[in-house]
């Protein structure tokens, strides 16, 4: 496979992530304040929502990765994952309670959990071993451009055009739908060569040792002190930062 051709899937998956992050960050830039405005909304309930959603997301990453390896299919998991997330987020506009917001947020993160490992595996399978670093760098760069465009768009439509939060939630459907179109018609199924029979967790002891094990331990300790970005947005509001600046 020529170098130019082998990056086609990477570019297309990059655009999938661009549109999805565009959609997601439009929503996430205003979601904490929106949840607090709902009946029963509080910082504690926001933390509960984010904690449950993120936990399910990380659990499902392991499950979907194993399943995509077992069945040697990537695209179907990617489509389902992005589909669940991008079709769920606009329905924040219909929520009138914290429990409804929890359900939609969980669906969003479940979608992320389903798609992440198979997507990364497809990126790896799409290029030669010597190009994998460049492929992931390219994908993350395009992904982050979407994360910038989303809050900027939310700022424009809310601050300058006078839209409400619910209007932004509905607007998030457009980039989300574009991501699904790219998956359906642009992303190709490519699975690396099968070198051995699939067996769950076989060889895990050989992987979890030495420097890699120490790296995991360091990351785990660091993660204990991490907190959700939603609380940074709320803290900015409490400090008197204007809503326009919080959004971006």
MARBA-3410 file (N, C-alpha, C, O; in Angstrom, 1 decimal):
248
0.8,-1.2,0.0,0.0,0.0,0.0,0.9,1.2,0.0,1.8,1.4,0.8 ~ 0.6,2.1,-0.9,1.4,3.3,-1.0,1.1,4.2,0.2,0.1,4.2,0.8 ~ 2.1,5.0,0.6,2.0,5.9,1.7,0.8,6.8,1.6,0.1,6.9,2.6 ~ 0.5,7.4,0.5,-0.6,8.3,0.3,-1.9,7.5,0.5,-2.8,8.0,1.1 ~ -2.0,6.3,-0.1,-3.2,5.5,0.0,-3.5,5.1,1.5,-4.6,5.0,1.9
-2.4,4.7,2.2,-2.6,4.1,3.5,-3.1,5.1,4.5,-3.6,4.8,5.6 ~ -2.9,6.4,4.2,-3.4,7.5,5.1,-4.8,7.9,4.8,-5.4,8.7,5.5 ~ -5.5,7.4,3.8,-6.8,7.8,3.5,-7.8,7.5,4.6,-8.6,8.3,5.0 ~ -7.7,6.3,5.2,-8.5,5.9,6.3,-8.3,6.8,7.5,-9.2,7.2,8.3 ~ -7.0,7.2,7.7,-6.6,8.0,8.9,-7.3,9.4,8.7,-7.8,9.9,9.7
-7.2,10.0,7.5,-7.8,11.3,7.3,-9.3,11.2,7.5,-9.9,12.1,8.1 ~ -9.9,10.2,7.0,-11.4,10.1,7.1,-11.8,9.9,8.6,-12.8,10.5,9.0 ~ -11.0,9.0,9.3,-11.3,8.9,10.7,-11.1,10.2,11.5,-11.7,10.5,12.5 ~ -10.1,10.9,11.0,-9.8,12.2,11.6,-11.0,13.2,11.4,-11.4,13.9,12.4 ~ -11.6,13.2,10.2,-12.8,14.0,10.0,-14.0,13.5,10.8,-14.8,14.3,11.3
-14.1,12.2,11.0,-15.1,11.7,11.9,-15.0,12.2,13.3,-15.9,12.7,13.9 ~ -13.8,12.2,13.8,-13.5,12.7,15.2,-13.7,14.3,15.2,-14.1,14.8,16.2 ~ -13.3,14.9,14.1,-13.5,16.4,14.0,-14.9,16.8,14.2,-15.3,17.6,15.1 ~ -15.8,16.1,13.4,-17.2,16.5,13.5,-17.8,16.1,14.8,-18.7,16.7,15.4 ~ -17.4,14.9,15.4,-17.9,14.5,16.6,-17.5,15.4,17.8,-18.3,15.7,18.6
-16.2,15.8,17.8,-15.8,16.7,18.8,-16.4,18.1,18.6,-16.7,18.7,19.6 ~ -16.6,18.5,17.4,-17.3,19.7,17.1,-18.7,19.7,17.9,-19.1,20.6,18.6 ~ -19.4,18.6,17.6,-20.7,18.4,18.2,-20.6,18.3,19.8,-21.4,18.9,20.5 ~ -19.7,17.4,20.2,-19.6,17.2,21.7,-19.2,18.4,22.5,-19.8,18.7,23.5 ~ -18.2,19.2,22.0,-17.7,20.3,22.7,-18.7,21.5,22.7,-18.7,22.3,23.6
-19.6,21.6,21.7,-20.7,22.5,21.7,-21.6,22.3,22.9,-22.0,23.2,23.6 ~ -21.8,21.0,23.1,-22.7,20.6,24.2,-22.0,20.7,25.6,-22.6,21.3,26.5 ~ -20.8,20.2,25.7,-20.1,20.1,26.9,-19.7,21.5,27.5,-19.6,21.7,28.7 ~ -19.6,22.5,26.6,-19.2,23.8,27.1,-20.3,24.5,27.8,-20.1,25.4,28.6 ~ -21.6,24.0,27.6,-22.7,24.6,28.3,-23.4,23.6,29.2,-24.3,24.0,30.0
-23.1,22.3,29.2,-23.8,21.3,29.9,-23.8,21.5,31.4,-24.8,21.3,32.0 ~ -22.6,21.8,32.0,-22.6,21.9,33.5,-23.6,22.9,34.0,-24.3,22.7,34.9 ~ -23.6,24.1,33.4,-24.5,25.1,33.8,-26.0,24.7,33.5,-26.9,25.1,34.3 ~ -26.2,24.0,32.5,-27.5,23.6,32.1,-28.1,22.6,33.2,-29.2,22.7,33.6 ~ -27.2,21.6,33.5,-27.6,20.6,34.5,-27.9,21.3,35.9,-28.9,20.9,36.6
-27.2,22.3,36.3,-27.4,23.0,37.5,-28.7,23.8,37.5,-29.3,24.0,38.5 ~ -29.2,24.1,36.3,-30.5,24.8,36.1,-31.7,23.9,36.2,-32.8,24.4,36.4 ~ -31.5,22.6,36.1,-32.6,21.7,36.2,-33.0,21.5,37.6,-32.2,21.6,38.5 ~ -34.3,21.1,37.8,-34.8,20.8,39.2,-33.9,19.6,39.8,-33.8,18.6,39.2 ~ -33.4,19.9,41.0,-32.5,18.9,41.7,-31.1,19.0,41.2,-30.3,18.2,41.7
-30.8,19.9,40.3,-29.4,20.0,39.8,-28.5,20.6,40.9,-28.8,21.6,41.5 ~ -27.3,20.0,41.0,-26.3,20.5,42.0,-24.9,20.1,41.6,-24.8,19.2,40.6 ~ -23.9,20.6,42.2,-22.6,20.1,41.9,-22.4,18.6,42.2,-21.7,17.9,41.5 ~ -23.1,18.2,43.3,-23.0,16.8,43.6,-23.6,15.9,42.6,-23.1,14.9,42.2 ~ -24.8,16.3,42.0,-25.4,15.5,41.0,-24.6,15.5,39.7,-24.6,14.5,39.0
-24.0,16.7,39.4,-23.2,16.8,38.2,-22.0,15.8,38.4,-21.7,15.1,37.4 ~ -21.4,15.7,39.5,-20.3,14.8,39.7,-20.7,13.4,39.6,-20.0,12.5,39.1 ~ -21.9,13.1,40.1,-22.5,11.7,40.0,-22.7,11.3,38.6,-22.4,10.2,38.1 ~ -23.3,12.3,37.8,-23.5,12.0,36.4,-22.2,11.7,35.6,-22.1,10.8,34.9 ~ -21.3,12.6,35.8,-20.0,12.4,35.1,-19.3,11.2,35.6,-18.6,10.5,34.8
-19.3,10.9,36.9,-18.6,9.7,37.4,-19.2,8.4,36.8,-18.5,7.5,36.4 ~ -20.5,8.3,36.8,-21.2,7.1,36.2,-20.9,7.0,34.7,-20.5,5.9,34.3 ~ -21.0,8.1,34.0,-20.8,8.1,32.6,-19.4,7.7,32.2,-19.2,6.9,31.3 ~ -18.4,8.3,32.9,-17.0,8.0,32.6,-16.6,6.6,32.9,-15.9,5.9,32.2 ~ -17.2,6.1,34.0,-16.9,4.7,34.5,-17.3,3.7,33.4,-16.6,2.8,33.0
-18.6,3.9,33.0,-19.1,3.0,31.9,-18.3,3.1,30.6,-18.1,2.1,30.0 ~ -17.9,4.3,30.3,-17.1,4.5,29.1,-15.8,3.7,29.1,-15.5,3.0,28.1 ~ -15.1,3.7,30.2,-13.8,3.0,30.3,-13.9,1.5,30.3,-13.1,0.8,29.8 ~ -15.0,1.1,31.0,-15.2,-0.4,31.0,-15.5,-0.9,29.6,-15.0,-1.9,29.2 ~ -16.4,-0.1,28.9,-16.8,-0.6,27.6,-15.6,-0.5,26.6,-15.6,-1.2,25.6
-14.6,0.3,26.8,-13.5,0.4,25.9,-12.8,-1.0,25.9,-12.3,-1.5,24.8 ~ -12.6,-1.6,27.1,-12.0,-2.9,27.1,-12.8,-4.0,26.4,-12.3,-4.8,25.7 ~ -14.1,-3.9,26.7,-15.1,-4.9,26.1,-15.1,-4.8,24.6,-15.0,-5.8,23.9 ~ -15.3,-3.6,24.1,-15.4,-3.4,22.6,-14.1,-3.7,21.9,-14.1,-4.3,20.8 ~ -12.9,-3.4,22.6,-11.7,-3.8,22.0,-11.5,-5.3,21.8,-11.0,-5.8,20.8
-11.9,-6.0,22.9,-11.8,-7.5,22.9,-12.7,-8.0,21.8,-12.4,-8.9,21.0 ~ -14.0,-7.5,21.7,-14.9,-8.0,20.8,-14.5,-7.7,19.3,-14.7,-8.6,18.5 ~ -14.0,-6.6,19.1,-13.6,-6.2,17.7,-12.4,-7.1,17.3,-12.3,-7.5,16.1 ~ -11.5,-7.5,18.2,-10.4,-8.4,17.9,-11.0,-9.8,17.7,-10.5,-10.5,16.7 ~ -11.9,-10.2,18.5,-12.5,-11.6,18.4,-13.2,-11.8,17.0,-13.0,-12.8,16.3
-14.0,-10.8,16.6,-14.8,-10.9,15.4,-14.1,-10.3,14.2,-14.5,-10.4,13.1 ~ -12.9,-9.7,14.5,-12.1,-9.1,13.4,-12.9,-8.1,12.6,-12.8,-8.0,11.4 ~ -13.7,-7.3,13.3,-14.5,-6.2,12.7,-14.3,-4.9,13.5,-14.3,-4.9,14.7 ~ -14.0,-3.9,12.8,-13.8,-2.6,13.4,-14.9,-1.6,13.1,-15.4,-0.9,14.0 ~ -15.3,-1.5,11.8,-16.2,-0.4,11.4,-17.5,-0.5,12.0,-18.1,0.6,12.4
-18.1,-1.7,12.3,-19.4,-1.8,12.9,-19.4,-1.2,14.3,-20.4,-0.6,14.7 ~ -18.3,-1.5,15.0,-18.2,-1.0,16.4,-18.1,0.5,16.4,-18.6,1.3,17.2 ~ -17.3,1.0,15.4,-17.1,2.5,15.3,-18.4,3.1,14.9,-18.7,4.2,15.5 ~ -19.1,2.6,14.0,-20.4,3.1,13.6,-21.4,3.2,14.7,-22.1,4.2,15.0 ~ -21.5,2.1,15.4,-22.4,2.0,16.6,-22.1,3.0,17.7,-22.9,3.7,18.2
-20.8,3.1,18.0,-20.3,4.0,19.0,-20.5,5.4,18.7,-21.1,6.2,19.5 ~ -20.1,5.8,17.5,-20.3,7.2,17.1,-21.8,7.5,16.9,-22.3,8.6,17.2 ~ -22.6,6.5,16.4,-24.0,6.7,16.2,-24.7,6.9,17.6,-25.6,7.9,17.6 ~ -24.4,6.1,18.6,-25.1,6.3,19.9,-24.8,7.7,20.4,-25.7,8.4,20.9 ~ -23.5,8.1,20.4,-23.1,9.4,21.0,-23.8,10.6,20.2,-24.4,11.5,20.8
-23.6,10.5,18.9,-24.0,11.7,18.1,-25.6,11.8,18.0,-26.1,12.9,17.8 ~ -26.3,10.7,18.1,-27.7,10.8,18.1,-28.3,11.1,19.4,-29.5,11.5,19.5 ~ -27.6,10.8,20.5,-28.1,11.0,21.9,-28.0,12.5,22.3,-28.9,13.0,22.9 ~ -26.9,13.2,22.0,-26.6,14.5,22.5,-27.7,15.5,22.2,-28.0,16.3,23.1 ~ -28.3,15.6,21.0,-29.3,16.6,20.8,-30.5,16.5,21.7,-31.2,17.4,21.9
-30.7,15.3,22.3,-31.9,15.1,23.1,-31.8,15.7,24.5,-32.7,15.7,25.3 ~ -30.6,16.3,24.8,-30.5,17.1,26.0,-31.5,18.2,25.9,-31.9,18.7,27.0 ~ -31.9,18.7,24.7,-32.8,19.7,24.6,-34.2,19.4,25.1,-35.0,20.3,25.4 ~ -34.5,18.1,25.3,-35.8,17.6,25.7,-35.8,17.3,27.2,-36.9,17.0,27.8 ~ -34.7,17.4,27.9,-34.6,17.1,29.3,-35.3,18.1,30.2,-35.2,19.3,29.9
-35.9,17.6,31.2,-36.5,18.5,32.2,-36.2,18.1,33.6,-36.7,18.6,34.6 ~ -35.3,17.1,33.8,-34.9,16.6,35.1,-33.4,16.1,35.0,-32.9,15.8,34.0 ~ -32.9,15.9,36.2,-31.5,15.4,36.3,-31.4,14.0,35.8,-30.4,13.6,35.2 ~ -32.4,13.2,36.1,-32.4,11.8,35.7,-32.4,11.6,34.2,-31.7,10.7,33.7 ~ -33.1,12.5,33.5,-33.1,12.4,32.1,-31.7,12.9,31.5,-31.3,12.3,30.6
-31.1,13.9,32.1,-29.8,14.3,31.7,-28.8,13.2,31.9,-27.9,13.0,31.1 ~ -28.9,12.5,33.1,-28.0,11.4,33.3,-28.1,10.3,32.3,-27.1,9.8,31.8 ~ -29.4,10.0,31.9,-29.6,8.9,30.9,-28.9,9.3,29.5,-28.2,8.5,28.9 ~ -29.0,10.5,29.1,-28.4,10.9,27.8,-26.9,11.0,27.9,-26.2,10.6,27.0 ~ -26.4,11.5,29.1,-25.0,11.6,29.2,-24.3,10.2,29.3,-23.3,10.0,28.7
-25.0,9.3,29.9,-24.5,7.9,29.9,-24.5,7.3,28.5,-23.5,6.7,28.1 ~ -25.6,7.6,27.7,-25.6,7.1,26.3,-24.4,7.7,25.5,-23.8,7.0,24.8 ~ -24.2,8.9,25.8,-23.0,9.6,25.1,-21.7,8.9,25.4,-20.9,8.6,24.5 ~ -21.5,8.6,26.6,-20.2,8.0,27.0,-20.1,6.6,26.7,-19.1,6.0,26.5 ~ -21.3,5.9,26.7,-21.3,4.5,26.3,-20.9,4.4,24.8,-20.1,3.5,24.4
-21.4,5.4,24.0,-20.9,5.4,22.6,-19.4,5.6,22.5,-18.8,4.9,21.7 ~ -18.9,6.5,23.3,-17.4,6.7,23.3,-16.7,5.4,23.7,-15.7,5.0,23.1 ~ -17.2,4.7,24.7,-16.6,3.5,25.1,-16.6,2.4,24.0,-15.6,1.6,23.9 ~ -17.7,2.3,23.3,-17.8,1.3,22.2,-16.8,1.6,21.1,-16.3,0.7,20.5 ~ -16.7,2.8,20.7,-15.9,3.2,19.5,-14.4,3.3,19.7,-13.7,3.1,18.7
-13.9,3.7,20.8,-12.6,4.2,21.0,-11.5,3.1,20.6,-10.7,3.4,19.8 ~ -11.6,1.9,21.2,-10.6,0.9,21.0,-10.6,0.4,19.5,-9.6,0.3,18.9 ~ -11.8,0.1,19.0,-11.8,-0.3,17.6,-11.3,0.7,16.6,-10.7,0.4,15.6 ~ -11.7,2.0,16.9,-11.2,3.1,16.0,-9.7,3.2,16.1,-9.0,3.3,15.0 ~ -9.1,3.1,17.2,-7.6,3.2,17.3,-7.0,2.0,16.7,-5.9,2.1,16.0
-7.6,0.8,16.8,-7.1,-0.4,16.1,-7.2,-0.2,14.6,-6.3,-0.7,13.9 ~ -8.2,0.4,14.1,-8.4,0.6,12.7,-7.3,1.6,12.2,-6.8,1.4,11.1 ~ -7.0,2.6,12.9,-6.0,3.5,12.5,-4.6,2.8,12.4,-3.9,2.9,11.5 ~ -4.4,1.9,13.4,-3.1,1.1,13.4,-3.1,0.2,12.3,-2.0,0.0,11.6 ~ -4.2,-0.5,12.0,-4.3,-1.4,10.9,-4.2,-0.8,9.5,-3.8,-1.4,8.5
-4.5,0.5,9.4,-4.6,1.2,8.1,-3.2,1.6,7.6,-3.1,1.9,6.4 ~ -2.2,1.7,8.4,-0.9,2.1,8.0,0.2,1.1,8.4,-0.1,0.2,9.2 ~ 1.3,1.3,7.8,2.4,0.4,8.1,3.0,0.7,9.5,2.7,1.8,10.0 ~ 3.7,-0.2,10.1,4.2,0.0,11.4,5.0,1.3,11.6,5.0,1.9,12.6 ~ 5.8,1.6,10.6,6.7,2.8,10.6,5.9,4.1,10.6,6.4,5.1,10.9
4.6,4.0,10.2,3.8,5.3,10.0,2.8,5.4,11.1,2.0,6.4,11.1 ~ 2.7,4.5,12.1,1.7,4.5,13.1,1.7,5.7,14.0,0.7,6.3,14.3 ~ 2.9,6.2,14.4,3.0,7.4,15.2,2.5,8.6,14.5,1.8,9.4,15.1 ~ 2.9,8.7,13.2,2.4,9.9,12.4,0.9,9.8,12.2,0.2,10.8,12.2 ~ 0.4,8.6,12.1,-1.1,8.4,11.9,-1.9,8.9,13.1,-2.9,9.6,13.0
-1.4,8.5,14.3,-2.1,8.9,15.5,-1.9,10.4,15.8,-2.9,11.0,16.3 ~ -0.8,10.9,15.4,-0.6,12.4,15.6,-1.5,13.2,14.7,-2.1,14.2,15.1 ~ -1.7,12.7,13.4,-2.6,13.4,12.5,-4.0,13.3,13.0,-4.7,14.3,13.0 ~ -4.4,12.1,13.4,-5.8,12.0,13.9,-6.1,12.9,15.1,-7.1,13.5,15.1 ~ -5.2,12.9,16.1,-5.4,13.7,17.2,-5.4,15.2,16.9,-6.2,16.0,17.5
-4.6,15.6,15.9,-4.6,17.0,15.5,-5.9,17.5,14.9,-6.5,18.5,15.3 ~ -6.5,16.7,14.0,-7.8,17.0,13.4,-8.9,16.9,14.5,-9.8,17.7,14.5 ~ -8.8,15.9,15.4,-9.7,15.8,16.5,-9.8,17.1,17.3,-10.9,17.6,17.6 ~ -8.6,17.6,17.7,-8.6,18.8,18.5,-9.1,20.0,17.8,-9.6,21.0,18.5 ~ -9.0,20.1,16.5,-9.5,21.2,15.8,-11.0,21.3,15.9,-11.6,22.3,16.1
-11.7,20.1,16.0,-13.1,20.0,16.2,-13.4,20.5,17.6,-14.5,21.1,17.9 ~ -12.6,20.1,18.6,-12.8,20.5,20.0,-12.7,22.0,20.2,-13.2,22.6,21.1 ~ -12.0,22.7,19.3,-11.9,24.2,19.3,-13.1,24.8,18.6,-13.6,25.8,19.1 ~ -13.5,24.2,17.5,-14.6,24.8,16.7,-15.9,24.7,17.4,-16.8,25.6,17.3 ~ -16.1,23.6,18.2,-17.4,23.5,18.9,-17.7,24.6,19.9,-18.8,25.2,19.7
-16.9,24.9,20.9,-17.1,26.0,21.8,-17.2,27.3,21.1,-18.0,28.2,21.5 ~ -16.4,27.5,20.1,-16.5,28.8,19.3,-17.9,29.0,18.7,-18.4,30.1,18.7 ~ -18.4,27.9,18.1,-19.7,28.0,17.5,-20.8,28.2,18.6,-21.7,29.0,18.3 ~ -20.7,27.5,19.7,-21.6,27.7,20.8,-21.6,29.2,21.3,-22.7,29.8,21.6 ~ -20.4,29.8,21.3,-20.3,31.2,21.7,-21.0,32.1,20.8,-21.7,33.0,21.2
-20.7,31.9,19.5,-21.3,32.7,18.4,-22.9,32.7,18.5,-23.5,33.7,18.5 ~ -23.4,31.5,18.5,-24.9,31.4,18.4,-25.6,31.8,19.7,-26.7,32.3,19.7 ~ -24.9,31.7,20.9,-25.6,32.0,22.2,-25.3,33.5,22.5,-26.3,34.2,22.9 ~ -24.1,34.0,22.4,-23.8,35.3,22.8,-24.1,36.4,21.7,-24.7,37.4,22.1 ~ -23.9,36.1,20.5,-24.1,37.0,19.4,-25.5,36.9,18.8,-26.1,37.9,18.4
-26.0,35.7,18.7,-27.3,35.5,18.0,-28.4,35.3,19.0,-29.6,35.2,18.6 ~ -28.1,35.1,20.3,-29.1,35.0,21.3,-29.8,33.7,21.4,-30.9,33.6,21.9 ~ -29.2,32.6,21.0,-29.7,31.3,21.1,-29.7,30.8,22.5,-28.9,31.3,23.3 ~ -30.6,29.9,22.9,-30.6,29.3,24.2,-29.8,28.0,24.2,-29.4,27.5,23.1 ~ -29.6,27.4,25.3,-28.8,26.2,25.4,-29.5,25.1,24.6,-28.8,24.3,24.0
-30.8,25.0,24.7,-31.5,24.0,23.9,-31.3,24.1,22.4,-31.3,23.1,21.7 ~ -31.2,25.3,21.9,-30.9,25.5,20.5,-29.6,25.0,20.2,-29.4,24.4,19.1 ~ -28.6,25.1,21.0,-27.2,24.6,20.8,-27.3,23.1,20.8,-26.6,22.4,20.0 ~ -28.1,22.5,21.7,-28.2,21.0,21.7,-28.7,20.5,20.4,-28.2,19.5,19.9 ~ -29.7,21.1,19.9,-30.3,20.7,18.6,-29.3,20.9,17.4,-29.2,20.1,16.5
-28.6,22.0,17.5,-27.6,22.3,16.5,-26.5,21.3,16.4,-25.9,21.0,15.4 ~ -26.2,20.7,17.6,-25.1,19.7,17.6,-25.4,18.5,16.8,-24.5,17.7,16.5 ~ -26.6,18.3,16.4,-27.0,17.2,15.5,-26.3,17.2,14.2,-26.0,16.2,13.6 ~ -26.1,18.4,13.7,-25.6,18.6,12.3,-24.2,18.0,12.2,-23.9,17.2,11.3 ~ -23.2,18.5,12.9,-21.9,17.9,12.8,-21.8,16.4,13.2,-21.1,15.6,12.6
-22.7,16.0,14.2,-22.8,14.6,14.5,-23.2,13.8,13.4,-22.7,12.7,13.2 ~ -24.2,14.2,12.6,-24.7,13.5,11.5,-23.7,13.4,10.4,-23.5,12.4,9.7 ~ -22.9,14.5,10.2,-21.8,14.5,9.2,-20.8,13.4,9.5,-20.2,12.8,8.6 ~ -20.5,13.3,10.8,-19.5,12.2,11.2,-20.0,10.8,10.8,-19.2,10.0,10.3 ~ -21.3,10.6,11.0,-21.9,9.3,10.6,-21.8,9.1,9.1,-21.6,7.9,8.6
-22.0,10.1,8.3,-22.0,10.0,6.9,-20.6,9.6,6.4,-20.4,8.8,5.5 ~ -19.6,10.2,7.0,-18.2,9.9,6.7,-17.9,8.4,7.0,-17.2,7.8,6.2 ~ -18.4,8.0,8.2,-18.1,6.6,8.5,-18.8,5.6,7.5,-18.1,4.7,7.0 ~ -20.0,5.9,7.2,-20.8,5.0,6.3,-20.2,5.0,4.9,-20.1,3.9,4.3 ~ -19.8,6.1,4.4,-19.4,6.2,3.0,-17.9,6.4,2.7,-17.4,6.3,1.6
-17.1,6.7,3.8,-15.7,7.0,3.6,-14.7,6.0,4.3,-13.7,5.8,3.7 ~ -15.1,5.5,5.4,-14.2,4.7,6.2,-14.2,3.3,5.7,-15.3,2.7,5.5 ~ -13.1,2.7,5.4,-13.0,1.3,4.9,-12.6,0.3,6.0,-11.8,0.7,6.9 ~ -13.1,-0.8,6.0,-12.8,-1.9,6.9,-11.5,-2.5,6.6,-11.3,-3.1,5.5 ~ -10.5,-2.4,7.5,-9.2,-3.0,7.3,-8.8,-3.6,8.6,-8.7,-3.0,9.6
-8.5,-4.9,8.5,-8.1,-5.6,9.7,-6.7,-6.2,9.4,-6.5,-6.8,8.4 ~ -5.8,-6.0,10.4,-4.4,-6.5,10.2,-4.4,-8.0,10.1,-5.4,-8.7,10.4 ~ -3.3,-8.5,9.6,-3.2,-10.0,9.4,-3.3,-10.7,10.7,-2.9,-10.3,11.7 ~ -4.0,-11.9,10.6,-4.2,-12.7,11.7,-3.0,-13.7,11.9,-2.8,-14.6,11.1 ~ -2.3,-13.4,13.0,-1.1,-14.2,13.2,-1.3,-15.4,14.2,-0.5,-16.3,14.2
-2.4,-15.3,15.0,-2.6,-16.4,15.9,-4.1,-16.4,16.3,-4.8,-15.5,16.1 ~ -4.6,-17.5,16.9,-5.9,-17.7,17.3,-6.3,-16.7,18.4,-5.4,-16.6,19.3 ~ -7.4,-16.1,18.4,-7.8,-15.2,19.4,-8.1,-15.9,20.7,-8.9,-16.9,20.7 ~ -7.5,-15.5,21.8,-7.8,-16.0,23.1,-7.8,-14.8,24.1,-6.8,-14.1,24.2 ~ -8.8,-14.8,24.9,-9.0,-13.6,25.8,-7.9,-13.6,26.9,-7.7,-14.6,27.6
-7.2,-12.4,27.0,-6.2,-12.2,28.1,-5.0,-13.1,28.0,-4.2,-13.1,28.9 ~ -4.8,-13.8,26.9,-3.6,-14.6,26.7,-2.4,-13.7,26.5,-2.5,-12.8,25.7 ~ -1.4,-13.9,27.3,-0.2,-13.2,27.2,-0.2,-11.8,28.0,0.7,-11.0,27.8 ~ -1.2,-11.6,28.8,-1.3,-10.4,29.5,-0.2,-10.2,30.5,0.3,-9.1,30.8 ~ 0.3,-11.3,31.1,1.4,-11.2,32.0,2.7,-10.7,31.3,3.5,-10.1,32.0
2.9,-11.1,30.1,4.0,-10.7,29.4,4.0,-9.2,29.0,5.0,-8.5,28.9 ~ 2.8,-8.6,29.0,2.6,-7.2,28.7,2.7,-6.4,29.9,3.4,-5.3,29.9 ~ 2.1,-6.8,31.0,2.0,-6.0,32.2,3.2,-6.3,33.1,3.1,-7.0,34.1 ~ 4.4,-5.9,32.7,5.6,-6.1,33.4,6.6,-5.0,33.1,6.4,-4.2,32.1 ~ 7.6,-4.9,33.9,8.7,-4.0,33.6,8.3,-2.5,33.6,7.5,-2.1,34.4
8.9,-1.7,32.6,8.6,-0.3,32.6,7.2,0.0,32.3,6.6,1.0,32.8 ~ 6.5,-0.8,31.5,5.1,-0.5,31.2,4.2,-0.6,32.4,3.3,0.2,32.6 ~ 4.5,-1.6,33.2,3.7,-1.7,34.5,3.9,-0.5,35.4,3.0,0.0,36.0 ~ 5.2,-0.1,35.5,5.4,1.1,36.3,4.7,2.4,35.7,4.2,3.2,36.4 ~ 4.7,2.4,34.4,4.0,3.5,33.7,2.5,3.5,34.1,1.9,4.6,34.4
1.9,2.3,34.1,0.5,2.2,34.4,0.2,2.6,35.9,-0.8,3.3,36.2 ~ 1.2,2.3,36.8,1.0,2.6,38.2,1.1,4.1,38.4,0.3,4.7,39.1 ~ 2.0,4.8,37.7,2.2,6.2,37.7,0.9,6.9,37.2,0.4,7.9,37.8 ~ 0.4,6.4,36.1,-0.8,7.0,35.5,-2.0,6.8,36.5,-2.8,7.8,36.6 ~ -2.1,5.7,37.1,-3.2,5.4,38.0,-3.1,6.4,39.2,-4.2,6.9,39.6
-1.9,6.6,39.8,-1.8,7.5,40.9,-2.2,8.9,40.5,-2.9,9.6,41.2 ~ -1.7,9.3,39.3,-2.0,10.7,38.8,-3.5,10.8,38.6,-4.0,11.9,38.9 ~ -4.2,9.8,38.1,-5.6,9.9,37.9,-6.4,10.1,39.1,-7.5,10.6,39.1 ~ -5.9,9.6,40.3,-6.6,9.8,41.5,-6.8,11.3,41.8,-7.8,11.6,42.5 ~ -5.9,12.1,41.4,-6.0,13.5,41.6,-6.7,14.3,40.5,-6.9,15.5,40.6
-7.1,13.6,39.5,-7.8,14.3,38.3,-9.3,14.5,38.6,-9.9,13.8,39.4 ~ -9.8,15.6,38.0,-11.2,15.8,38.2,-11.8,16.3,36.8,-11.1,16.7,35.9 ~ -13.1,16.1,36.7,-13.8,16.4,35.5,-13.7,17.9,35.1,-13.8,18.8,35.9 ~ -13.6,18.1,33.8,-13.5,19.5,33.3,-14.7,20.4,33.6,-14.6,21.6,33.6 ~ -15.8,19.7,33.8,-17.1,20.4,34.1,-16.9,21.3,35.3,-17.4,22.4,35.4
-16.1,20.8,36.3,-15.9,21.6,37.5,-15.1,22.8,37.3,-15.2,23.8,38.0 ~ -14.2,22.8,36.3,-13.4,23.9,36.0,-14.3,25.0,35.4,-14.1,26.2,35.7 ~ -15.2,24.6,34.6,-16.2,25.6,34.0,-17.0,26.3,35.1,-17.2,27.5,35.1 ~ -17.5,25.4,36.0,-18.3,26.0,37.1,-17.5,26.9,38.0,-18.0,27.9,38.5 ~ -16.2,26.5,38.3,-15.4,27.4,39.1,-15.1,28.7,38.4,-15.1,29.7,39.1
-15.0,28.7,37.1,-14.8,29.9,36.4,-16.0,30.8,36.5,-15.9,32.0,36.7 ~ -17.2,30.2,36.5,-18.4,31.0,36.6,-18.5,31.6,38.0,-18.9,32.8,38.2 ~ -18.1,30.8,39.1,-18.1,31.3,40.4,-17.1,32.5,40.6,-17.3,33.3,41.5 ~ -16.1,32.5,39.9,-15.0,33.5,40.0,-15.4,34.8,39.2,-14.7,35.7,39.2 ~ -16.5,34.7,38.5,-17.0,35.9,37.9,-16.7,36.0,36.4,-16.8,37.1,35.8
-16.1,35.0,35.8,-15.8,35.0,34.4,-17.1,35.0,33.6,-18.0,34.3,33.9 ~ -17.1,35.8,32.6,-18.3,36.0,31.8,-18.7,34.7,31.0,-17.8,33.9,30.8 ~ -20.0,34.5,30.8,-20.4,33.3,30.1,-19.8,33.2,28.7,-19.5,32.0,28.3 ~ -19.5,34.3,28.0,-18.9,34.2,26.7,-17.5,33.6,26.8,-17.1,32.8,25.9 ~ -16.8,34.0,27.8,-15.4,33.4,28.0,-15.4,32.0,28.5,-14.6,31.2,28.1
-16.4,31.7,29.3,-16.5,30.3,29.8,-16.7,29.3,28.6,-16.2,28.2,28.6 ~ -17.5,29.7,27.7,-17.8,28.9,26.6,-16.6,28.5,25.7,-16.5,27.4,25.2 ~ -15.7,29.5,25.7,-14.5,29.2,24.8,-13.3,28.9,25.7,-12.2,28.6,25.1
END
